[in-house]
Amino acid sequence: MNEAQPQNHHPDETGPSRRSVLWTAGAAGAGLGLGGLTAGPAAAAAPRAAGPSTTAAAPSAKGKTMIGVPFERRSTVRVAIIGLGNRGGSMIDLFLAVPGVRVVALCDPVKEKTARAARKVTNAGQPAPAVYTNGDHDFERLCRRGDLDFVYVATPWDLHFEMAKAAMLHGKHVGVECPVALRMEELWKLVDLSERTRRHCMQLENCCYARNEMRVLRMAHAGLFGELLHGAGAYLHDLRDLMFDPTYYEGPWRRLWHTRLRGDLYPTHGFGPVANYMDINRGDRAVRISSIGTPALGLAAYRKDHMPPNDPSWKESYVGSDRTISLVQTAKGRVIRLEHDVSTPHPYSRINSLGGTKGVFEDYPARIYLEPDQGNDEWGDFSRYTQWDHWLWKEHTNPPGGHDGMDYMLVFRLMQCMRLGLVPDFDVYDAATWTAPVPLSDRSIRANGAPQEIPDFTRGLWKRARPGVDSEKPEE
Ligand SMILES: NC(=O)c1ccc[n+]([C@@H]2O[C@H](COP(=O)([O-])OP(=O)(O)OC[C@H]3O[C@@H](n4cnc5c(N)ncnc54)[C@H](O)[C@@H]3O)[C@@H](O)[C@H]2O)c1
């Protein structure tokens, strides 16, 4: 199977134009008092709280660990969604499709989007949700509600941190779209806040729940690849037309990040699954990253060919590498290669490979070479390994929603964990680890590829083996 086809990747791509308000990242950031987040490259590249010599140490240890902490058991999970654009406006369908979930509050300053999402809730037979459309800060009022268990954040990147923080400070568990935050000190603050508030803060990395990734995960844990040695993951997705489309995103926020950061802006789709294969934070640890980047030519070349001379994009200078390649080394010496490229022509790929002493898997297209099953230097057929499918994929053979069902699997499983009072499959330590390449790859590129330490967000608890996405099916 071919995961996450580009046309599925943007479920609303062919929908009507929705943009009525120009919410640039800069404008929204300024409104939230987040001006520093959208400041120049130096500010983005140089974490204030943790300089190079201190990145591996926790700047402050304020609470007990959140590793292994279960959710409170509840029969119904009451969900709020902040950000109802392409992502939030389609993920709502999946929250409404999962049993035992009620969508009780919605927030987006664009009133039509909130109204459309509210209609989805009532069409699903649930009571009308509370709506928060009153400007940049209305999400804070939403977070103060007493009748919420979980807040889902699907807004532009520079807003993620403040929204996750507000949710936790007001006692809600929070799941955030990729990347969970952009700066190293923000990642540490999320770890601190999760520990202090005893609320889970999770990177909702849907690719960890894709069918191939989950099958490879189970095969890796069953020892079919032998001792694991190397893996690779990526976000290779030609977003040029969408990033220059004046109506697709709510303003040019996504393109503007290519004027600020040089590194891997979106590492979690590739890093999350490979980290799971290798039990990162569950027996192994990502310890350092070195990144190099190509010149940034793709967006300017696209603009030259497609944008009218008076388009505001002509004021922009792109600094982000078209292709960023990073090498991560783990405490056990394994190597993970991460790639990011959204600005040159390329068929969609997350690379998704894993190799060990007994063989190798590579995706796009899926192929496998394992001893003793294959030989003669020829790839084997990955579809012969369906017996290794995760229980979620055996139980839900035709999941609804985009991205070939992985979005539904993520939402279903998370809501199941919340209803049954289970430990979540991933936690704030995974969120921080999978996202750390955003600031660190930028810093490494600016230092000519010099290795950057990846902090031990677990504060030493990474050595302990524990379950993750490779879960046992629970008793309902
Ligand atoms: N996991 C995936 O497969 C996947 C796919 C697409 C997008 N995403 C992520 O989802 C997030 C949103 O992306 P998108 O494509 O939906 O962008 P978008 O521009 O379509 O939607 C963002 C929404 O946030 C709203 N917003 C802006 N400021 C706000 C505020 N202060 N309060 C509340 N709402 C606010 C905007 O009005 C807009 O509706 C990003 O983090 C993106 O990386 C993830």
The ligand as a MOL file (V3000), in Angstrom:
LIG
                    3D

  0  0  0     0  0            999 V3000
M  V30 BEGIN CTAB
M  V30 COUNTS 44 48 0 0 0
M  V30 BEGIN ATOM
M  V30 1 N -0.4470 15.6060 10.8330 0
M  V30 2 C -0.7380 15.8980 9.5730 0
M  V30 3 O -0.8040 15.0420 8.6990 0
M  V30 4 C -1.0340 17.3180 9.2270 0
M  V30 5 C -1.6030 17.6460 7.9840 0
M  V30 6 C -1.8600 18.9950 7.7240 0
M  V30 7 C -1.5520 19.9660 8.6660 0
M  V30 8 N -1.0000 19.5990 9.8520 0 CHG=1
M  V30 9 C -0.6900 20.6080 10.8830 0
M  V30 10 O -1.9100 21.1980 11.3040 0
M  V30 11 C -1.6870 22.5550 11.6790 0
M  V30 12 C -2.6270 23.4610 10.9090 0
M  V30 13 O -2.3620 23.3440 9.5260 0
M  V30 14 P -3.4960 23.6790 8.4460 0
M  V30 15 O -3.0370 23.1210 7.1460 0
M  V30 16 O -4.8200 23.2740 8.9660 0 CHG=-1
M  V30 17 O -3.4040 25.2800 8.4030 0
M  V30 18 P -4.6010 26.3120 8.1200 0
M  V30 19 O -3.9780 27.6180 7.8480 0
M  V30 20 O -5.5270 25.7200 7.0890 0
M  V30 21 O -5.4210 26.3110 9.5000 0
M  V30 22 C -4.9640 26.9570 10.6550 0
M  V30 23 C -6.2040 27.4760 11.3780 0
M  V30 24 O -5.7970 28.0600 12.6340 0
M  V30 25 C -6.6100 29.2080 12.8170 0
M  V30 26 N -6.0040 30.1420 13.7740 0
M  V30 27 C -5.0480 31.0830 13.5700 0
M  V30 28 N -4.8100 31.7810 14.7150 0
M  V30 29 C -5.6370 31.2640 15.6540 0
M  V30 30 C -5.8780 31.5770 17.0170 0
M  V30 31 N -5.1990 32.5530 17.6590 0
M  V30 32 N -6.8240 30.8560 17.6820 0
M  V30 33 C -7.5120 29.8590 17.0680 0
M  V30 34 N -7.3230 29.5420 15.7620 0
M  V30 35 C -6.3920 30.2250 15.0650 0
M  V30 36 C -6.7240 29.8160 11.4200 0
M  V30 37 O -7.7970 30.7190 11.3180 0
M  V30 38 C -6.9130 28.5670 10.5750 0
M  V30 39 O -8.2670 28.2320 10.4110 0
M  V30 40 C -0.2040 22.8030 11.4280 0
M  V30 41 O 0.5040 22.5750 12.5970 0
M  V30 42 C 0.1570 21.7630 10.4020 0
M  V30 43 O 1.5210 21.4360 10.4150 0
M  V30 44 C -0.7420 18.3010 10.1480 0
M  V30 END ATOM
M  V30 BEGIN BOND
M  V30 1 1 1 2
M  V30 2 2 2 3
M  V30 3 1 2 4
M  V30 4 1 4 5
M  V30 5 2 4 44
M  V30 6 2 5 6
M  V30 7 1 6 7
M  V30 8 2 7 8
M  V30 9 1 8 9
M  V30 10 1 8 44
M  V30 11 1 9 10
M  V30 12 1 9 42
M  V30 13 1 10 11
M  V30 14 1 11 12
M  V30 15 1 11 40
M  V30 16 1 12 13
M  V30 17 1 13 14
M  V30 18 2 14 15
M  V30 19 1 14 16
M  V30 20 1 14 17
M  V30 21 1 17 18
M  V30 22 2 18 19
M  V30 23 1 18 20
M  V30 24 1 18 21
M  V30 25 1 21 22
M  V30 26 1 22 23
M  V30 27 1 23 24
M  V30 28 1 23 38
M  V30 29 1 24 25
M  V30 30 1 25 26
M  V30 31 1 25 36
M  V30 32 1 26 27
M  V30 33 1 26 35
M  V30 34 2 27 28
M  V30 35 1 28 29
M  V30 36 1 29 30
M  V30 37 2 29 35
M  V30 38 1 30 31
M  V30 39 2 30 32
M  V30 40 1 32 33
M  V30 41 2 33 34
M  V30 42 1 34 35
M  V30 43 1 36 37
M  V30 44 1 36 38
M  V30 45 1 38 39
M  V30 46 1 40 41
M  V30 47 1 40 42
M  V30 48 1 42 43
M  V30 END BOND
M  V30 END CTAB
M  END
